[in-house]
Amino acid sequence: MNLFFADIGNTAIKIYGQNESLFFFSYQNGKDKLEQFFNSRKPDLFLVSSVSGNGFEMLSKNVKLIKIDYKFPFSFKLDIENPETVGIDRLVNIEGALAKGNMANFIVIDAGSAVTIDLLCREGKDNVFKGGVIIPGEQLQYKGLMA
């Protein structure tokens, strides 16, 4: 099976396949580059995390998708009031950090179009996501000041 992973962000789509490089497609030039990607690699399945619905349309016409959301069977528990409101990118970052080793308590900092800081704690045998904060990026901060 030709399996790929896709991260659909606010401005771009990033795709990773086993034994392949990371592919990056901005929304401005993404449609043409994605067509070339699909024609040359013929993926069977994508696991997709997305903070934006913009890229799903481009991917879904070409391949079977499994969307990752807060109900996905992560290797940690969620201990927050409204898990459906957490950006999936933040949960995938926690899973990625856990995949690097068996750590007890840690924070994950992601500096993208916004900066997120998230906390994971060990409670008994369980890893538990406790939540975090989002610091809006420069453009959103500016828009907030102008409102």
C-alpha positions in Angstrom: 0.0 0.0 0.0 1.2 3.4 -0.9 0.5 5.4 2.3 1.1 9.1 2.8 0.5 11.6 5.6 -0.7 15.1 4.9 -0.8 18.2 7.2 -3.2 20.8 5.9 -2.3 24.1 7.5 -3.6 27.7 7.1 -1.4 28.5 4.2 0.0 25.2 2.8 -0.2 21.5 2.5 2.7 19.3 3.7 2.9 15.7 2.6 5.2 12.9 3.8 5.5 9.4 2.4 7.5 6.5 3.7 11.1 6.7 2.5 10.3 10.0 0.7 11.1 13.6 1.2 8.7 16.1 2.6 6.6 17.8 -0.1 5.3 21.3 0.4 2.5 22.9 -1.6 1.3 26.5 -0.9 -2.4 27.2 -1.7 -1.2 29.6 -4.4 0.5 27.0 -6.5 -0.8 23.9 -4.8 -3.4 22.6 -7.4 -0.9 22.1 -10.2 1.8 20.7 -8.0 -0.6 18.3 -6.3 -1.7 17.0 -9.7 2.0 16.3 -10.6 2.5 14.7 -7.2 -0.5 12.3 -7.6 0.4 11.5 -11.2 3.9 10.5 -10.3 3.3 8.7 -7.0 -0.2 7.2 -7.2 -1.0 7.2 -3.4 -3.6 4.7 -2.2 -4.3 6.3 1.2 -3.7 9.6 3.1 -3.9 10.1 6.8 -4.8 13.7 7.1 -4.7 16.3 9.9 -6.0 19.7 9.1 -6.6 23.0 10.9 -8.2 24.2 7.7 -10.7 22.7 5.2 -9.1 24.4 2.2 -6.9 21.5 1.2 -9.3 18.6 1.6 -11.0 19.4 -1.7 -7.7 19.2 -3.5 -6.7 15.9 -1.9 -10.1 14.2 -1.8 -10.6 14.2 -5.6 -7.6 12.1 -6.0 -7.3 9.6 -3.1 -8.9 8.0 -0.1 -8.6 10.1 3.0 -8.7 9.2 6.7 -9.2 12.4 8.6 -7.4 12.6 12.0 -9.4 14.4 14.7 -9.6 14.5 18.5 -11.3 11.1 18.5 -8.3 9.4 16.8 -6.7 6.7 19.0 -3.8 8.7 20.2 -1.3 7.2 22.7 -2.4 9.8 25.3 -5.6 10.9 27.0 -7.2 14.3 26.7 -8.0 16.0 30.0 -9.6 19.2 28.7 -13.1 20.5 28.8 -13.8 20.8 25.0 -11.4 18.5 23.1 -13.2 19.2 19.8 -11.8 22.8 20.0 -8.1 21.9 20.1 -6.4 22.2 16.8 -5.5 18.8 15.5 -2.0 20.0 14.7 -1.4 20.5 18.4 -2.5 16.9 19.2 -0.4 15.5 16.3 2.6 17.4 17.7 2.1 15.8 21.1 2.0 12.3 19.5 5.1 13.1 17.5 7.0 14.1 20.7 5.9 10.9 22.4 7.2 8.9 19.5 10.6 10.3 20.2 10.9 8.5 23.5 9.2 7.7 26.8 9.1 11.1 28.5 7.3 11.8 31.7 6.2 15.5 31.5 7.0 17.9 28.8 5.8 20.9 26.8 5.6 21.1 23.0 6.2 24.5 21.4 5.2 25.0 17.7 6.1 28.2 15.9 4.0 28.4 12.7 1.5 31.0 11.7 0.8 31.1 15.5 2.8 29.9 18.4 1.3 27.1 20.5 2.5 25.8 23.8 1.0 22.6 25.0 1.5 20.5 28.2 1.6 16.7 28.6 1.9 15.1 32.0 2.3 11.5 33.2 -0.4 10.4 35.6 0.3 6.9 36.7 0.8 4.8 33.5 -1.1 7.3 31.4 0.2 10.2 29.3 -2.4 13.0 29.6 -2.8 16.2 27.5 -3.6 19.0 29.9 -4.1 21.8 27.3 -2.1 24.8 26.4 -2.1 28.3 24.9 -2.1 29.8 21.4 -0.3 33.1 20.8 -1.6 34.6 17.5 0.8 35.3 14.7 1.9 38.8 13.8 -0.8 39.2 11.1 -3.7 38.2 13.4 -2.4 40.4 16.2 -2.3 43.3 13.8 -5.9 42.6 12.6 -7.0 42.5 16.3 -5.5 45.9 16.9 -7.3 47.4 13.9 -10.7 46.0 14.8 
